[in-house]
Amino acid sequence: MPRRRSDRTNAAPRRGARHGRHGRLGRSEVVRPPLPPLEGRVDRFDVTIGTAVEFLRGTWPELQEVRFEIGALPLTADTTGIPRWHLDREGRRIVLFRIPIERLLPPGHDDAMHRRIAIESAVFRAAAEYVGKDPWEFGPDQG
């Protein structure tokens, strides 16, 4: 015997229905809201290096073809302590070491502002040593 369809147009909606027709009603969305931007120490280090390098390349043509790289730690210490950067003039690159730059700050200077100053200072000093100039000579009207 064939089933008769009931007329549901006047019927009240079912309450407590957990699943819809395809079993998906009431579930959370598959796509979550966008994640906040990454704001870790490494990310801030990379952005600070990139900003300083962009400024230096725009100011000094000698640095246009120099590759700036980020390393974690130097392989060895030198006579003055733990180096903050390594210059490779033959390979046209400067390697900046993140951990010594960020972690070897003077006591009482371990905050975001002093870390940024230390990072920018290391970039400027390494670039100045690479081109054989004083770090204070980097500027648009210096030459």
Secondary structure, DSSP 8 states (H G I E B T S, - for coil): --------SSS---TT--S-TTS-TT---SS---------HHHHHHHHHHHHHHHHHHH-GGGTT-EEEEESS-SS-BTTBS-SEEEETTTTEEEEEHHHHHH---TT--SHHHHHHHHHHHHHHHHHHHHTS-GGG-STT--
